[in-house]
């Protein structure tokens, strides 16, 4: 098993997935220069952001959902490696750190009953946490691509542990579901309730929550724990510039009268929130891809993000070309984030 469960993406794989064309330069041709390097070596090479891939769907299935999220990381990689390198983004500042080793857990989960799936999800938590800790301790900012939203918990654990955050992080989750289900064993529906139990959340806001798909028990518990939500249904009813106003309300929720500068934020986007995006919980009603990208840019522009977590893309959960749809959207999301981070650093 690799160190801290992080399997590097080798130069041979990057080369094989990069389509080279005369007179052009693709991201893979830059990223290959940092293939196989340890997190410390990446930092020494001038890298600031490290991408962690988690090819699993144990968490969604442990939440009684559909399989398919395990395919999202490879879909992303195929498209991300082939974007053009040009004046708009410095690809030398980002690296593919590797994949969390979970093939054995995936194989074991294939015929597992529900209780075993939730036990395997807890085992996966340990591996993801170790990988994230390794990245953050090296001074790199993680971009985590799953996989299910269950990986929010170990990502937050790893960030808090490595960064020495004792009172929990602020976290925004663009998601139709609060993912605040009861502590019934680990799955993709309860990462934030477990994070609350472990004192890992200073504040938490669900952005664009779908009113009809969250139980009253969960909504009450979320509210009683001092956390908030912004309803997608309300935005839809209001129309007009309601989405932009919702972003401002989200900013105000975390600012609470303070300047956004210096406020740390865990940034979460569950692809379930996007209309017709191939996911386990695919919905015909939701945000547009452009609104989801705007959300990423706005939060990155207004806060010091601790990480970006993109979850629940499931290429096989559609009759259309799910690999292309999920792969290209994840690529657009990561590039939006990197450009926003780059702009702030100038």
CORZISUL-V733456 format. One record per backbone hydrogen bond with DSSP energy under -1.0 kcal/mol. CO is the residue of the C=O (numbers start at 1). NH is the residue of the N-H. E is the energy in kcal/mol with one decimal. If there is no record, write none. Layout:
co=(CO,CO)
nh=(NH,NH)
e=(E,E)
This chain:
co=(2,3,5,7,10,11,12,13,21,25,26,27,27,28,30,31,32,34,38,39,40,41,42,43,48,49,50,51,51,52,53,54,57,58,59,60,61,68,69,71,72,73,74,75,76,77,80,81,83,86,90,91,93,93,95,98,99,102,103,104,105,109,113,114,115,116,117,118,119,120,121,122,123,124,125,126,127,128,129,130,131,132,133,135,136,141,142,143,144,145,147,148,149,151,152,153,154,155,156,157,158,159,160,169,169,170,171,172,173,174,176,179,182,187,189,190,191,192,193,194,195,196,200,203,204,205,206,207,209,210,215,216,217,218,219,220,221,222,223,228,230,230,231,232,233,234,235,239,241,242,243,244,245,246,247,248,249,250,251,252,255,260,263,265,266,267,268,269,270,271,273,274,278,279,283,287,288,289,290,291,292,293,294,295,296,297,298,299,303,304,307,308,309,310,311,314,316,320,321,322,323,324,325,326,327,328,329,330,331,332,333,334,335,336,337,338,339,340,341)
nh=(5,6,101,99,14,15,16,17,24,85,29,30,31,32,33,34,35,37,42,43,44,45,47,46,141,95,143,97,98,145,100,56,61,62,188,65,64,71,72,75,76,77,78,79,80,81,83,28,27,89,93,94,48,49,51,53,7,106,107,108,109,112,117,118,119,120,121,122,123,124,125,126,127,128,129,130,131,132,133,134,135,136,137,140,139,50,308,52,310,54,312,151,152,155,156,157,158,159,160,161,162,163,165,202,203,266,205,268,207,270,210,192,184,190,181,194,195,196,197,198,200,199,169,171,228,173,230,175,232,213,219,220,221,222,223,224,225,227,226,206,208,209,235,236,237,238,239,242,245,246,247,248,249,250,251,252,253,254,255,256,258,263,304,306,172,309,174,311,273,274,287,277,314,282,276,275,292,293,294,295,296,297,298,299,300,301,302,303,305,265,267,144,269,146,271,317,318,322,325,326,327,328,329,330,331,332,333,334,335,336,337,338,339,340,341,342,343,344,345)
e=(-2.2,-1.7,-3.0,-3.0,-2.1,-2.6,-2.2,-1.6,-2.0,-3.1,-1.2,-1.2,-3.0,-1.8,-1.4,-1.5,-1.2,-1.3,-2.4,-2.2,-2.1,-1.4,-2.3,-1.7,-2.5,-1.9,-2.5,-1.4,-1.3,-2.9,-2.9,-1.9,-1.7,-2.4,-1.7,-2.8,-1.6,-1.6,-1.3,-1.6,-2.7,-2.5,-2.1,-1.1,-3.2,-2.1,-1.3,-2.9,-2.2,-1.1,-1.4,-1.2,-2.8,-2.2,-3.0,-2.6,-3.6,-2.7,-2.5,-2.2,-1.7,-1.2,-2.3,-2.1,-1.4,-2.8,-2.1,-1.5,-1.7,-2.4,-2.1,-1.3,-1.3,-2.6,-2.7,-1.9,-2.1,-2.7,-2.7,-2.1,-1.8,-2.7,-2.7,-1.9,-1.9,-2.3,-1.7,-2.9,-2.8,-2.8,-3.2,-1.5,-1.8,-1.5,-2.6,-2.7,-2.5,-2.4,-2.7,-2.6,-2.5,-2.5,-1.9,-2.6,-1.4,-3.2,-2.1,-2.1,-2.5,-2.5,-2.2,-1.5,-1.8,-1.3,-2.5,-1.7,-1.8,-2.1,-2.0,-1.8,-3.0,-1.9,-2.6,-1.6,-2.2,-2.6,-2.7,-1.7,-2.8,-1.5,-2.4,-2.6,-2.1,-2.6,-2.1,-2.9,-1.7,-2.2,-1.7,-2.1,-1.2,-2.2,-1.5,-2.4,-2.1,-2.2,-2.4,-1.4,-2.1,-2.1,-2.0,-1.9,-2.3,-2.2,-2.3,-2.5,-2.1,-1.4,-2.4,-2.7,-1.7,-2.0,-2.2,-2.7,-2.4,-2.5,-2.2,-2.1,-2.4,-1.7,-2.8,-1.8,-3.1,-1.3,-3.4,-3.1,-2.0,-2.1,-2.2,-2.3,-1.8,-2.4,-3.0,-2.3,-2.1,-2.6,-1.8,-1.5,-1.2,-1.8,-1.7,-3.1,-2.6,-2.4,-2.7,-2.3,-1.1,-1.9,-2.2,-2.8,-2.3,-2.6,-1.9,-2.7,-1.8,-2.3,-2.7,-2.4,-2.5,-2.4,-2.1,-2.7,-2.6,-2.0,-2.4,-2.7,-2.4,-1.6,-1.5)
